[in-house]
Amino acid sequence: MPPVRLLLADLAVTAVWVFSTSFLSDATMQIVSATGASDLTVSMTLLVLGLLLMSPLCDGLGGACFNPAISVAFAAAGKEAIFETLLRTAFQTAGGVAGGYTAIYIHGEGGLKELSIGLRPGVSLTEGAVCEFILTFLSCITVVWSVGMKSKTTMLTAQLGSAVLLILGGLNYTGPSMNPAVSFCWFWHYEGHTVMEHGMVFWVAPIVGAVLAGMLCIETKVKTKHGKRKPKMN
């Protein structure tokens, strides 16, 4: 069982992430109005800055995480117990809902409904699920693989670079989300799509993608020519 402080840290950082990103649209409009830069460039820049700020916060709280898919990927890779992951997912989801309540209190009841749109117009349930599966798989395998890098800068570059590319790839399909806790937060508050759509596209698909990503990164033991055993990434 994970320490209570880690569960509370997961709850806290997820709430902070949801609350912070609720201002992304307003901040983007203000900067675009002042500078004339493109909406996409500004929003992606703000998102990267937000992720950069969250990294030391999570590290400082003992390895806190605000994305259940990432926790599941590490569990599938054998780096975390399944029961521990289930508990962390519950606290991350609760943190997302709490962050949503705080954001709605600040923005007003109807100020954030666009965050619960779900599938984009013309996108089928199957297309949305495939999109979330593929993007979450790629996101998780990048994170799990890069964690072992010696250089913190290289690790962050790999993670942030992939995040930007994956978000751009899913913009016209599901947003994308790649984070069940955040998706559930806005579904809980606004129910902008059906239960079936939410469950299949924003929970089942990304979790399956995360499991597959983690399994591909399981450390196995292989013998060297001297008979010793060393870890190998599949």
N, C-alpha and C positions, 0 to 999 in steps of 0.2 A: 504494500500500500504506500502511495506517495506521501511525503510529509504534508501536513495540513497547510503549512505555509506555501508550499508549491501549488496546491490546489487554489488557495486564495490568490496567489500571484497570477495564475492563469485567468481566474475570474477578473482580476483587476486590469490586466493588460488587454483583455478582450473588450472590456467595457471602455477603456481608454481609446482603443483603436476604432470601435464603432462610433463613439462620440466624436472623435477627431475627424474621421472621414465624412461625417454628416455635414461638415462645413466645407467640404471640397468643392461642391458646385458653386456656392456663394463666393468663395475665395477665387475660384477660377474666373468667374464673371467680373469681379472687381479688378483683377490683374489684367484681363483681356481688355476691359474698358479703358484702363490707364495706359496700357502699353501697345495695344493693337496686335499683340501676338495671337497665334491660333489657339482655339480652345483646347485642342488635343495636346499640343505641346505644353501648355501651362498645366493642365490637369495631370499629365504624366510626370512632369517635373515635381509637382506638389506631392504626388503619390510616392515617388522615389525618396523625397526628403522625409516624408512621414515614416517610411519603412526604415530609413537610416536612423531616425531618432528612436524607433521602437527597438532596434537591435541592442543598443547598450542598456536600455531599460529592462528588456527581457533577461539579458546576461546578468545584470545587477540583482535581479530577483531570483537568481539561482537556476536559470534556464527555463523561465516561463514561456508559454506559447499561447498564441491567440487564434490558432487554426487547428481544429480537430483533425483535418486531413493530414497535416504534418505529424501530429501525434500518432495517428494510425499507421502512417508510413514507417515511423521509427519502431513501432511495435511489430509490424510485419517483417522488419529487418532484424528482429531479435534484440533490439537495443532497449526495449521497454516492455514491461509485463502487460498482458492484455487487460487484466482487471484495473491496473493503474491507468491505462489509456481510457478505459470506459469512464472512470471517475474524472479524469482530466477533461474529457469531452463534455461531461455533464456540467462541470464548473465553467468551461469555456462558453458553452451555450447560455448558461445563466448570466454570465458576464456580458454577453452580447445583448441579451434582453434588457439588462440593467442599463447598459450604455445607451440603448435605444430609448428607454424611458427618459433618461436625462436629456438626450438630444431633442426629443419631442417637446419636453418642457421648455427648452430654450427656443426652439424654432416655431413652436405652435403645432397644434394637432394635425393640420393638413400640410405642413411645410415640407414633409419628407416622403410623401406618398410615391414619388417617382422611384424611390429606392426599392420598392417592392413590385416592380413591373413584371419580373420573371422573364419568360421567353419573349424575344423581340417579335414584332408583327411578321407573320409569314413563316415563322420557324416552328416546325413540328416538335412533338414531344420526343420522338426518337432522335431527331437532329440535335435538340438541346441536350439530351442525355449523352449522346456521343461526344458532343463538344466539351461538356464538363468532365467526362471521363478522360478524354485525351489531354486536355489542358492541365487537369489536376495531376494526372500521371506524370506529365513532363515536369510540372512544378515540383512535385514531391521527390522525384528521382534526382532532380538537380540539387535540392536542399540536402537530402540524405547523403548523396555522393560528395557534395562540397564541404560538408561539416568536417571531414578529415583533413582538409587542406591546412598546410602549415601557415600560410599567409592569410591573415584575416581580411586584408584588402582584396585578395584574389577571390576568397570565398564570397564576400559581399558583392563583388562585381558580377560573379557568376549568378548569384541568386537574384539580384536586382535586374540584371540584364535579361534574364529569362522571364522574370515577372512582367517586365514591360512588353516583351515580344508576345507573351501568351495573352496578356490583356488585349493588346491590339488585335490578336488573332480571333478573340472571342467577342469583340465589341458588338458585332451585328447578329449574334446568336443568343447569348445568355447574359451578356454584360461585360465580362464573365464574372462568376463568383469565385470558384475554387476554394471557398471557405464556408462550410455548412453552418457554422455558428453565426456568421454575419447574415447569411441568407435567412436563417430561421428567425433572427431578430426582427427583420423587417416584415417577414411573413406573419409573425406573431402580432405585430402591431397593426398591420394594414390588410393582410390577406389579399394581396394584389394578384394572386393566382390560385389555382385549385390545389387541394391537398395532394392529389395524384401527381400533378406537375412538380410541386415542391419536393415531395418525397423521392420521386424517380430522378429528377434532373439535379436537384440541389443537395441530396443526401446519398442516395444509392450510387449514382454514377461517380461522384467524386471519391466516395469511400472505397469503391471497387478499384478505381484508378490508383488511390493511395496504397492499397494493399498490394497491388501488382508491382508498383514502384518499389515498395519496401522489400518485397520478396526477391526482386532482382538485385538488391543490394545486400542480401544476407551474406555474412562473413562465414566462409567455410575454411576448413583446414586441409592443406595439401603438403605432402612431404617434399623436402628439398633433396638434393643429391647427397646430402650428408645425413639424411634420416631425420632431421629436425622438422618441426611443423611450423608453418607460418600462416597468417591470415591471408585470404585471397578474396577479392570482391568478384562475385559472379557476373 
